[in-house]
Amino acid sequence: MKWLNDWLGFFKPLQVRNLQIFWSGQASALIGMWLQVTAMGILVYDISGGSATAVGVLAALNALPFFLGGMLLAGLGDRFDRRKLLIAVQCVQWLVAVALFLLTVLDMLQLWHLYAAGLVMGVNQTVGFPTQQAFVGDLIPRRQLQEAVGMYSLVFNTCRAIGPALAGYIIAEWGAGTAFGGNVAASLPLVGCLVALKGRAPRKQRGAGRKASGLKAVLATRSLLFIMISALIQNICGQSLYQIVPALMHGNPRNTGLILGAVGAGAMVSILFVLPFARKSDRVGAKLSSGTLWMGCALCVAGAIPVVEVQALCFFFAGLATSSLFVTSSSAVQLLSPPERKSAILGLFSIVTIGVQPLAAMGWGAVVDAWGVQMTIVVAGGLE
């Protein structure tokens, strides 16, 4: 049957051995990352005396490196061996996890430690996110790029469904130190997988002006510019709320895990049952517009009905749009980008997605403190 062949065809990248190795290590690292990120958000909320603004500040510090040097740092993936660069990135992540674990178990953790860790993680993500995206493209034929991005998003969102829910349970039962310790253990397998991989090193680039060249390529390509603007709106008005879920749930670890897990579950369902068929359409603009509208409506309902089970369902529906928007945007950006500027342009894409979210979250955190949780969610959904 044609529909079954279309569905199975979406999963062809899983047959590529190098991707199997990379994604298995990535899955472990991502679950550990969600353990740590969830614990950090809850601890900041508690230590600050229940300040949503403080949670937003943590998110903003994580985003600061994207804006100060997003395309410059991302351009490292165009100049150096991406596999070795990712190994270095993951080693730094592991050291941050060890530091947070030791500070917590020794009862020495302070608010500024969490802020400093968020800033270091931001630098790491500024280098790592676009490099990972470009590295996946190195390991797969160009014709399978959209499917490969979809599989990467499946791994990411499966971990987003598992990680926060697991973190909420672990923190409620054994404390944040155990969550940090879990990340210490979960971060190491990816290093081993990257060592084992035989990835292609990108062609070395020469000359200055990489930041300008990446930006010029976007400004000169109407489709790229539209995708960037669309992603900017989505992330400022909708997805940035995910960053302050600990504040939206008033610091409750179980509810925080439930909401973030619902987002990840929705994204996972979208990848498994929506994207395999939606990928056949070339109407990128229509897919981005409809996904943004869907997410906005889900958030408005979540804000209007202050029942955590209903909100979890609404965030599940928002998650359906999250993965569709990311896969559609990311794969289109990679396909439209010149190969010698791919990492730099993906760096700009990371600025308007990952980078914008935390800064917008800081603003939404201030709105929560001023107007309350429900009004903030409704306003964000309406603007989306």
ROTORMAR-43911 format. One record per residue (C-alpha): x, y, z; residue number from 1. Coordinates in steps of 0.2 Angstrom, whole numbers, plus 5000, padded with zeros to 4 digits. Example, Ala and Ser with C-alpha at 12.3 -4.5 7.8 and 13.67 -1.06 7.14 Angstrom:
! ROTORMAR-43911
{east 5062 | north 4978 | up 5039 | num 1}
{east 5068 | north 4995 | up 5036 | num 2}
! end
This chain:
! ROTORMAR-43911
{east 5000 | north 5000 | up 5000 | num 1}
{east 5006 | north 5017 | up 4995 | num 2}
{east 5003 | north 5025 | up 5012 | num 3}
{east 5013 | north 5012 | up 5021 | num 4}
{east 5027 | north 5013 | up 5009 | num 5}
{east 5027 | north 5032 | up 5012 | num 6}
{east 5027 | north 5030 | up 5031 | num 7}
{east 5041 | north 5017 | up 5030 | num 8}
{east 5051 | north 5027 | up 5018 | num 9}
{east 5052 | north 5041 | up 5031 | num 10}
{east 5063 | north 5030 | up 5042 | num 11}
{east 5076 | north 5025 | up 5030 | num 12}
{east 5090 | north 5035 | up 5038 | num 13}
{east 5089 | north 5023 | up 5053 | num 14}
{east 5097 | north 5010 | up 5041 | num 15}
{east 5113 | north 5021 | up 5040 | num 16}
{east 5126 | north 5013 | up 5052 | num 17}
{east 5135 | north 5030 | up 5056 | num 18}
{east 5118 | north 5038 | up 5061 | num 19}
{east 5113 | north 5023 | up 5071 | num 20}
{east 5129 | north 5025 | up 5081 | num 21}
{east 5128 | north 5044 | up 5083 | num 22}
{east 5109 | north 5044 | up 5088 | num 23}
{east 5111 | north 5031 | up 5101 | num 24}
{east 5124 | north 5041 | up 5110 | num 25}
{east 5114 | north 5057 | up 5107 | num 26}
{east 5099 | north 5049 | up 5115 | num 27}
{east 5108 | north 5046 | up 5131 | num 28}
{east 5116 | north 5063 | up 5131 | num 29}
{east 5099 | north 5072 | up 5128 | num 30}
{east 5090 | north 5062 | up 5142 | num 31}
{east 5104 | north 5068 | up 5154 | num 32}
{east 5103 | north 5086 | up 5147 | num 33}
{east 5084 | north 5086 | up 5151 | num 34}
{east 5088 | north 5079 | up 5169 | num 35}
{east 5100 | north 5094 | up 5171 | num 36}
{east 5090 | north 5108 | up 5163 | num 37}
{east 5074 | north 5103 | up 5173 | num 38}
{east 5083 | north 5102 | up 5189 | num 39}
{east 5092 | north 5119 | up 5186 | num 40}
{east 5075 | north 5128 | up 5182 | num 41}
{east 5067 | north 5121 | up 5198 | num 42}
{east 5082 | north 5125 | up 5209 | num 43}
{east 5083 | north 5143 | up 5202 | num 44}
{east 5064 | north 5145 | up 5206 | num 45}
{east 5066 | north 5138 | up 5224 | num 46}
{east 5082 | north 5148 | up 5228 | num 47}
{east 5075 | north 5164 | up 5221 | num 48}
{east 5060 | north 5163 | up 5232 | num 49}
{east 5048 | north 5158 | up 5218 | num 50}
{east 5053 | north 5171 | up 5205 | num 51}
{east 5048 | north 5168 | up 5188 | num 52}
{east 5059 | north 5182 | up 5182 | num 53}
{east 5074 | north 5173 | up 5190 | num 54}
{east 5070 | north 5157 | up 5179 | num 55}
{east 5069 | north 5169 | up 5164 | num 56}
{east 5086 | north 5176 | up 5168 | num 57}
{east 5093 | north 5158 | up 5168 | num 58}
{east 5086 | north 5155 | up 5151 | num 59}
{east 5092 | north 5172 | up 5145 | num 60}
{east 5110 | north 5169 | up 5150 | num 61}
{east 5109 | north 5152 | up 5141 | num 62}
{east 5104 | north 5162 | up 5125 | num 63}
{east 5117 | north 5176 | up 5127 | num 64}
{east 5131 | north 5167 | up 5118 | num 65}
{east 5120 | north 5165 | up 5103 | num 66}
{east 5118 | north 5184 | up 5101 | num 67}
{east 5135 | north 5189 | up 5105 | num 68}
{east 5144 | north 5176 | up 5093 | num 69}
{east 5131 | north 5165 | up 5086 | num 70}
{east 5136 | north 5164 | up 5067 | num 71}
{east 5155 | north 5166 | up 5072 | num 72}
{east 5155 | north 5151 | up 5084 | num 73}
{east 5143 | north 5141 | up 5073 | num 74}
{east 5155 | north 5144 | up 5058 | num 75}
{east 5168 | north 5134 | up 5067 | num 76}
{east 5159 | north 5119 | up 5060 | num 77}
{east 5164 | north 5125 | up 5043 | num 78}
{east 5182 | north 5126 | up 5047 | num 79}
{east 5186 | north 5111 | up 5058 | num 80}
{east 5182 | north 5093 | up 5058 | num 81}
{east 5164 | north 5092 | up 5065 | num 82}
{east 5166 | north 5076 | up 5073 | num 83}
{east 5181 | north 5081 | up 5084 | num 84}
{east 5172 | north 5098 | up 5087 | num 85}
{east 5157 | north 5089 | up 5094 | num 86}
{east 5168 | north 5078 | up 5105 | num 87}
{east 5175 | north 5094 | up 5113 | num 88}
{east 5158 | north 5101 | up 5115 | num 89}
{east 5152 | north 5085 | up 5124 | num 90}
{east 5167 | north 5085 | up 5136 | num 91}
{east 5163 | north 5103 | up 5142 | num 92}
{east 5145 | north 5098 | up 5145 | num 93}
{east 5151 | north 5083 | up 5155 | num 94}
{east 5162 | north 5095 | up 5166 | num 95}
{east 5148 | north 5106 | up 5169 | num 96}
{east 5137 | north 5092 | up 5175 | num 97}
{east 5151 | north 5086 | up 5187 | num 98}
{east 5153 | north 5103 | up 5194 | num 99}
{east 5134 | north 5105 | up 5197 | num 100}
{east 5133 | north 5087 | up 5205 | num 101}
{east 5147 | north 5091 | up 5217 | num 102}
{east 5141 | north 5108 | up 5222 | num 103}
{east 5124 | north 5101 | up 5226 | num 104}
{east 5129 | north 5085 | up 5236 | num 105}
{east 5141 | north 5096 | up 5246 | num 106}
{east 5127 | north 5108 | up 5249 | num 107}
{east 5137 | north 5123 | up 5242 | num 108}
{east 5126 | north 5127 | up 5227 | num 109}
{east 5121 | north 5145 | up 5225 | num 110}
{east 5111 | north 5155 | up 5212 | num 111}
{east 5126 | north 5162 | up 5203 | num 112}
{east 5133 | north 5144 | up 5201 | num 113}
{east 5117 | north 5140 | up 5191 | num 114}
{east 5118 | north 5156 | up 5181 | num 115}
{east 5136 | north 5153 | up 5177 | num 116}
{east 5132 | north 5135 | up 5172 | num 117}
{east 5118 | north 5141 | up 5161 | num 118}
{east 5130 | north 5153 | up 5152 | num 119}
{east 5143 | north 5140 | up 5149 | num 120}
{east 5130 | north 5128 | up 5142 | num 121}
{east 5124 | north 5142 | up 5131 | num 122}
{east 5142 | north 5144 | up 5123 | num 123}
{east 5142 | north 5125 | up 5121 | num 124}
{east 5125 | north 5125 | up 5112 | num 125}
{east 5130 | north 5139 | up 5101 | num 126}
{east 5144 | north 5128 | up 5094 | num 127}
{east 5136 | north 5112 | up 5096 | num 128}
{east 5118 | north 5114 | up 5089 | num 129}
{east 5122 | north 5120 | up 5071 | num 130}
{east 5137 | north 5108 | up 5070 | num 131}
{east 5126 | north 5093 | up 5075 | num 132}
{east 5114 | north 5098 | up 5061 | num 133}
{east 5128 | north 5100 | up 5048 | num 134}
{east 5136 | north 5084 | up 5054 | num 135}
{east 5120 | north 5074 | up 5051 | num 136}
{east 5120 | north 5081 | up 5034 | num 137}
{east 5138 | north 5074 | up 5032 | num 138}
{east 5132 | north 5056 | up 5036 | num 139}
{east 5117 | north 5055 | up 5024 | num 140}
{east 5114 | north 5057 | up 5006 | num 141}
{east 5106 | north 5074 | up 5002 | num 142}
{east 5090 | north 5066 | up 4995 | num 143}
{east 5087 | north 5059 | up 5012 | num 144}
{east 5091 | north 5075 | up 5022 | num 145}
{east 5073 | north 5079 | up 5027 | num 146}
{east 5070 | north 5062 | up 5033 | num 147}
{east 5087 | north 5063 | up 5043 | num 148}
{east 5082 | north 5079 | up 5051 | num 149}
{east 5065 | north 5071 | up 5055 | num 150}
{east 5074 | north 5056 | up 5064 | num 151}
{east 5085 | north 5068 | up 5073 | num 152}
{east 5070 | north 5077 | up 5079 | num 153}
{east 5062 | north 5061 | up 5084 | num 154}
{east 5077 | north 5056 | up 5095 | num 155}
{east 5077 | north 5074 | up 5103 | num 156}
{east 5058 | north 5074 | up 5106 | num 157}
{east 5058 | north 5056 | up 5113 | num 158}
{east 5071 | north 5062 | up 5125 | num 159}
{east 5061 | north 5077 | up 5129 | num 160}
{east 5046 | north 5066 | up 5133 | num 161}
{east 5056 | north 5055 | up 5144 | num 162}
{east 5069 | north 5067 | up 5152 | num 163}
{east 5058 | north 5080 | up 5161 | num 164}
{east 5045 | north 5067 | up 5167 | num 165}
{east 5060 | north 5057 | up 5174 | num 166}
{east 5068 | north 5072 | up 5181 | num 167}
{east 5052 | north 5077 | up 5190 | num 168}
{east 5050 | north 5060 | up 5198 | num 169}
{east 5069 | north 5059 | up 5203 | num 170}
{east 5069 | north 5077 | up 5210 | num 171}
{east 5053 | north 5074 | up 5220 | num 172}
{east 5060 | north 5058 | up 5227 | num 173}
{east 5079 | north 5060 | up 5229 | num 174}
{east 5083 | north 5078 | up 5225 | num 175}
{east 5091 | north 5088 | up 5212 | num 176}
{east 5108 | north 5081 | up 5215 | num 177}
{east 5103 | north 5064 | up 5209 | num 178}
{east 5097 | north 5072 | up 5193 | num 179}
{east 5114 | north 5080 | up 5190 | num 180}
{east 5122 | north 5064 | up 5194 | num 181}
{east 5111 | north 5055 | up 5181 | num 182}
{east 5118 | north 5068 | up 5168 | num 183}
{east 5136 | north 5065 | up 5173 | num 184}
{east 5133 | north 5046 | up 5168 | num 185}
{east 5122 | north 5050 | up 5153 | num 186}
{east 5134 | north 5062 | up 5145 | num 187}
{east 5148 | north 5050 | up 5142 | num 188}
{east 5141 | north 5037 | up 5129 | num 189}
{east 5140 | north 5051 | up 5116 | num 190}
{east 5159 | north 5054 | up 5117 | num 191}
{east 5162 | north 5036 | up 5114 | num 192}
{east 5150 | north 5035 | up 5099 | num 193}
{east 5159 | north 5051 | up 5091 | num 194}
{east 5176 | north 5043 | up 5094 | num 195}
{east 5170 | north 5027 | up 5085 | num 196}
{east 5162 | north 5037 | up 5070 | num 197}
{east 5171 | north 5039 | up 5054 | num 198}
{east 5163 | north 5056 | up 5049 | num 199}
{east 5168 | north 5067 | up 5035 | num 200}
{east 5178 | north 5082 | up 5039 | num 201}
{east 5171 | north 5098 | up 5030 | num 202}
{east 5181 | north 5107 | up 5017 | num 203}
{east 5192 | north 5120 | up 5026 | num 204}
{east 5186 | north 5138 | up 5022 | num 205}
{east 5198 | north 5152 | up 5020 | num 206}
{east 5196 | north 5171 | up 5021 | num 207}
{east 5187 | north 5183 | up 5033 | num 208}
{east 5169 | north 5189 | up 5033 | num 209}
{east 5160 | north 5172 | up 5037 | num 210}
{east 5148 | north 5181 | up 5048 | num 211}
{east 5143 | north 5193 | up 5035 | num 212}
{east 5143 | north 5180 | up 5021 | num 213}
{east 5131 | north 5169 | up 5031 | num 214}
{east 5119 | north 5184 | up 5034 | num 215}
{east 5121 | north 5190 | up 5016 | num 216}
{east 5116 | north 5173 | up 5009 | num 217}
{east 5100 | north 5173 | up 5020 | num 218}
{east 5096 | north 5191 | up 5015 | num 219}
{east 5099 | north 5187 | up 4996 | num 220}
{east 5087 | north 5172 | up 4997 | num 221}
{east 5069 | north 5176 | up 4999 | num 222}
{east 5064 | north 5158 | up 5004 | num 223}
{east 5078 | north 5158 | up 5018 | num 224}
{east 5073 | north 5175 | up 5024 | num 225}
{east 5054 | north 5170 | up 5025 | num 226}
{east 5059 | north 5154 | up 5035 | num 227}
{east 5070 | north 5164 | up 5047 | num 228}
{east 5056 | north 5177 | up 5050 | num 229}
{east 5043 | north 5163 | up 5053 | num 230}
{east 5055 | north 5154 | up 5065 | num 231}
{east 5058 | north 5170 | up 5075 | num 232}
{east 5039 | north 5173 | up 5077 | num 233}
{east 5036 | north 5155 | up 5082 | num 234}
{east 5050 | north 5155 | up 5095 | num 235}
{east 5046 | north 5172 | up 5103 | num 236}
{east 5028 | north 5170 | up 5105 | num 237}
{east 5026 | north 5151 | up 5108 | num 238}
{east 5040 | north 5140 | up 5111 | num 239}
{east 5049 | north 5152 | up 5123 | num 240}
{east 5035 | north 5147 | up 5136 | num 241}
{east 5043 | north 5130 | up 5137 | num 242}
{east 5058 | north 5138 | up 5145 | num 243}
{east 5048 | north 5144 | up 5160 | num 244}
{east 5037 | north 5129 | up 5163 | num 245}
{east 5045 | north 5128 | up 5181 | num 246}
{east 5038 | north 5145 | up 5185 | num 247}
{east 5021 | north 5141 | up 5176 | num 248}
{east 5019 | north 5126 | up 5187 | num 249}
{east 5024 | north 5136 | up 5203 | num 250}
{east 5040 | north 5126 | up 5205 | num 251}
{east 5031 | north 5109 | up 5207 | num 252}
{east 5043 | north 5096 | up 5200 | num 253}
{east 5029 | north 5083 | up 5195 | num 254}
{east 5019 | north 5095 | up 5186 | num 255}
{east 5034 | north 5103 | up 5177 | num 256}
{east 5039 | north 5086 | up 5171 | num 257}
{east 5021 | north 5082 | up 5166 | num 258}
{east 5020 | north 5098 | up 5155 | num 259}
{east 5037 | north 5096 | up 5147 | num 260}
{east 5034 | north 5078 | up 5144 | num 261}
{east 5018 | north 5081 | up 5136 | num 262}
{east 5027 | north 5093 | up 5124 | num 263}
{east 5039 | north 5080 | up 5120 | num 264}
{east 5026 | north 5067 | up 5118 | num 265}
{east 5016 | north 5078 | up 5106 | num 266}
{east 5032 | north 5081 | up 5095 | num 267}
{east 5036 | north 5063 | up 5095 | num 268}
{east 5018 | north 5058 | up 5089 | num 269}
{east 5019 | north 5071 | up 5075 | num 270}
{east 5036 | north 5064 | up 5069 | num 271}
{east 5029 | north 5046 | up 5069 | num 272}
{east 5012 | north 5049 | up 5061 | num 273}
{east 5011 | north 5067 | up 5053 | num 274}
{east 5028 | north 5071 | up 5046 | num 275}
{east 5030 | north 5055 | up 5035 | num 276}
{east 5015 | north 5061 | up 5025 | num 277}
{east 5017 | north 5080 | up 5026 | num 278}
{east 5035 | north 5079 | up 5019 | num 279}
{east 5027 | north 5075 | up 5002 | num 280}
{east 5021 | north 5092 | up 5001 | num 281}
{east 5032 | north 5106 | up 4994 | num 282}
{east 5022 | north 5120 | up 5001 | num 283}
{east 5034 | north 5125 | up 5015 | num 284}
{east 5024 | north 5142 | up 5018 | num 285}
{east 5008 | north 5133 | up 5021 | num 286}
{east 5015 | north 5121 | up 5033 | num 287}
{east 5024 | north 5134 | up 5043 | num 288}
{east 5008 | north 5145 | up 5044 | num 289}
{east 4996 | north 5131 | up 5049 | num 290}
{east 5008 | north 5124 | up 5062 | num 291}
{east 5010 | north 5142 | up 5070 | num 292}
{east 4991 | north 5144 | up 5071 | num 293}
{east 4988 | north 5127 | up 5078 | num 294}
{east 5001 | north 5130 | up 5092 | num 295}
{east 4994 | north 5147 | up 5096 | num 296}
{east 4976 | north 5140 | up 5098 | num 297}
{east 4982 | north 5126 | up 5109 | num 298}
{east 4991 | north 5139 | up 5121 | num 299}
{east 4976 | north 5150 | up 5122 | num 300}
{east 4965 | north 5135 | up 5128 | num 301}
{east 4979 | north 5130 | up 5141 | num 302}
{east 4979 | north 5148 | up 5148 | num 303}
{east 4960 | north 5149 | up 5148 | num 304}
{east 4958 | north 5132 | up 5158 | num 305}
{east 4969 | north 5132 | up 5174 | num 306}
{east 4968 | north 5113 | up 5176 | num 307}
{east 4985 | north 5104 | up 5175 | num 308}
{east 4978 | north 5089 | up 5166 | num 309}
{east 4969 | north 5100 | up 5153 | num 310}
{east 4985 | north 5111 | up 5151 | num 311}
{east 4996 | north 5095 | up 5149 | num 312}
{east 4984 | north 5090 | up 5135 | num 313}
{east 4985 | north 5107 | up 5127 | num 314}
{east 5004 | north 5107 | up 5128 | num 315}
{east 5003 | north 5090 | up 5120 | num 316}
{east 4994 | north 5098 | up 5105 | num 317}
{east 5007 | north 5112 | up 5105 | num 318}
{east 5020 | north 5099 | up 5104 | num 319}
{east 5012 | north 5092 | up 5088 | num 320}
{east 5016 | north 5108 | up 5080 | num 321}
{east 5033 | north 5110 | up 5088 | num 322}
{east 5042 | north 5096 | up 5079 | num 323}
{east 5033 | north 5099 | up 5062 | num 324}
{east 5039 | north 5117 | up 5062 | num 325}
{east 5057 | north 5113 | up 5067 | num 326}
{east 5059 | north 5099 | up 5054 | num 327}
{east 5051 | north 5109 | up 5040 | num 328}
{east 5061 | north 5124 | up 5044 | num 329}
{east 5078 | north 5116 | up 5048 | num 330}
{east 5078 | north 5104 | up 5032 | num 331}
{east 5073 | north 5118 | up 5021 | num 332}
{east 5087 | north 5129 | up 5028 | num 333}
{east 5100 | north 5115 | up 5025 | num 334}
{east 5094 | north 5112 | up 5007 | num 335}
{east 5094 | north 5130 | up 5003 | num 336}
{east 5111 | north 5134 | up 5011 | num 337}
{east 5127 | north 5135 | up 5001 | num 338}
{east 5138 | north 5120 | up 5007 | num 339}
{east 5152 | north 5131 | up 5011 | num 340}
{east 5141 | north 5142 | up 5022 | num 341}
{east 5130 | north 5128 | up 5030 | num 342}
{east 5136 | north 5129 | up 5048 | num 343}
{east 5136 | north 5148 | up 5048 | num 344}
{east 5118 | north 5149 | up 5041 | num 345}
{east 5112 | north 5136 | up 5053 | num 346}
{east 5121 | north 5147 | up 5066 | num 347}
{east 5109 | north 5161 | up 5061 | num 348}
{east 5095 | north 5149 | up 5062 | num 349}
{east 5100 | north 5144 | up 5079 | num 350}
{east 5099 | north 5162 | up 5085 | num 351}
{east 5081 | north 5164 | up 5079 | num 352}
{east 5076 | north 5148 | up 5087 | num 353}
{east 5086 | north 5142 | up 5102 | num 354}
{east 5094 | north 5159 | up 5105 | num 355}
{east 5078 | north 5169 | up 5105 | num 356}
{east 5068 | north 5157 | up 5116 | num 357}
{east 5077 | north 5161 | up 5132 | num 358}
{east 5078 | north 5180 | up 5130 | num 359}
{east 5059 | north 5180 | up 5126 | num 360}
{east 5057 | north 5168 | up 5141 | num 361}
{east 5065 | north 5181 | up 5152 | num 362}
{east 5052 | north 5194 | up 5146 | num 363}
{east 5038 | north 5181 | up 5149 | num 364}
{east 5044 | north 5178 | up 5166 | num 365}
{east 5042 | north 5196 | up 5170 | num 366}
{east 5024 | north 5196 | up 5163 | num 367}
{east 5020 | north 5180 | up 5174 | num 368}
{east 5026 | north 5190 | up 5189 | num 369}
{east 5015 | north 5205 | up 5184 | num 370}
{east 5000 | north 5197 | up 5177 | num 371}
{east 4999 | north 5179 | up 5182 | num 372}
{east 5002 | north 5163 | up 5174 | num 373}
{east 4985 | north 5161 | up 5165 | num 374}
{east 4985 | north 5178 | up 5157 | num 375}
{east 5003 | north 5176 | up 5151 | num 376}
{east 4999 | north 5159 | up 5142 | num 377}
{east 4984 | north 5167 | up 5134 | num 378}
{east 4993 | north 5182 | up 5128 | num 379}
{east 5008 | north 5172 | up 5121 | num 380}
{east 4996 | north 5160 | up 5112 | num 381}
{east 4986 | north 5175 | up 5105 | num 382}
{east 5002 | north 5183 | up 5098 | num 383}
{east 5008 | north 5167 | up 5091 | num 384}
! end
